[in-house]
C-alpha cells in the first residue's frame, strides 16, 4: 500500500492522497493505480497529480465531482513493486507483513492480519489463535526478528496483548 485517499479537493473531482512513506516524488509519474476499499479493488487511470505541502491532489479519470470523489475517501492506493519507493534497512511493505505468523518464546500466537496507521506510528493487527484481535505498535521494543522469507515475526512479550 502506498497511500490513503482522503477528502475531496476542489470542485473538479480531485482527492487528497497521503503517502504512507512520506515520500511523494515517486508518485508524480503514476499513470494508473489500484484503489482498495471495503475489500473491493478497482483500477483507475490518473489524469493529473499535484504535490501539495503534505499530500497529493489526484484527479482520477471518471471522477469529476466532489460527490464522486468523496466515495473514494478511505481507499488504499495499491502500487506494483516497481512503482513503490525502495525500502531502507528494517522496513517492510505492508503487503509482505500480512499473514506472517507471529511467535512469542517459540510458540505461535497468531498471524499478522494488517498494518494500520495509528497516529504515533504503525500498528500491527494480530489475529490471535483464540480468535481475538489485538493491535501492537510495530516498534523494536515489541518486535524482534521479522523474517518475511521465513514467514515469521517475533513478538518479544505477550503482556502487550492484554
N, C-alpha and C positions, 0 to 999 in steps of 0.2 A: 504494500500500500504506500503510495507516495504522498497523498494528501487527503484533506477533508473538504467537502463542499459546504460552504457557509450560506449566508444570506444573499438575496438578490442585490445587485449593484447597478444602479441606474435604471433607465426605463426601456432599454433595448434587449433585455434578456440575459445580461451578464450576471455571473455569480462570483462571489469571492471564494477563493480556494486557498487554504492554508497548507503549506508544505510541512510534512511531519519531520523532515530532516532539517528544516530551517534554511535550506538552500533553494534558490529559485531559478538561477540562470540556466540550469539544465532542462528546466521545464518550458522555457520560452520557445523552443524549437518543435514542441509537440504538434502533431497534425491530428491525432486522434487519441482517445483514452477510453478505457472501460470504467464505467461507474457501477458500483455495487451498493444497493440499498435494499434492506429487508430481504437479504439472501437472493436477490434478483440482480443479474448483471445485464448491462446494455452498453454497446459501443457507441460513442459519439464522435463525430468529426468536430474539430476545433476551427472556428472561423477567425478568432482573434484572441491574443493574450497580451495583457499589460501588467507589468510589475508595479505593485503598489508598495507602500512602506513596509508592511509586514504580511502581505498576502499577494495573490494574483487576482486580476479581474479576467474571467474567462467567458468567452461567448461561444456556446455550443450551437452547431447547426440545428435548426428546427426549434430552438428555444428562443422565442422572440419577444416575450413579455415578462415583466416581473412576476406575474402569477405563474407562468410556466417555469420560470427559474426557481421559484420557491418550492416547487415539487421535487427539486434535486437536492435541496438542503439536507445535510446529514449523510449524503452519499460518500463512499470511499472511492478515491481515484486509484485505479489499479494500472500499473505500468509493467511493461516487459522488463526483464533484467537488463537488457541493453539500453533501456531508457532511464533506468534508475541511477541514482548517484552512487558511485563506488563506495564500498564500506571501508571504514577505518578498523584498526585492530580492536577487537572486543565488541564490534557492532554486528547486528543481525537484521536481516529482513524479517518483517512480521510474518510473512507467508511461510518462512522457514521454521519459525518457532511454533506455529500451530501444530498440534498433535504430537509434540515432543513429549516423551514420558518423563515424569518428574519423580525423582528418588530422594529419600532422606535416610541417612545412615544405612544405605544399601538396599532399602525396601522401597518398592514402588508405592507411591501415594496417590498418583493421578496422572493427568495429562494436561498440557497447556492447551486451552481452548482458543484463546485470543489474547491480543495485547491492545490495550486502550490507553489513551492519554488521560492522565489523572491530575492535571494542574501542576503538580510538582515533579512530574516525570511519568514514565511509562509504568503501567500496572499490568501484570500478567494474570489472566484469569485461569485458574486451575480447576479442572473438573476432578474432584476427589473420588476415590474408589467407592466411598459411601453414598455417592450421588449428589453431594453438596458441591457448591462452587464457592471459591474464595479468590479474592484479589490480593496479590502480593506485589509490592514495589519491585521493579526489575532493577535492583541495585546490587553491588558487590557484597554488601553486608547480609543479604538474604540469599543470594545465589552464588554457588561456587562454580564448578566447571559446567559449561554449556557446550555440549558436543552435538552439533547439528547432524553430522555424518553418522554418528552412532545413535542418534535419536534419543539422547538422554540429557537431562538437566538436573543438577544437584541443588536441592533446597537445603540450606545449612541448618535450619532449626524449624521444628514444627509449631513452636509457640505462636508464630506469625499467623497460623491458620485458625487460631481460636477466636 
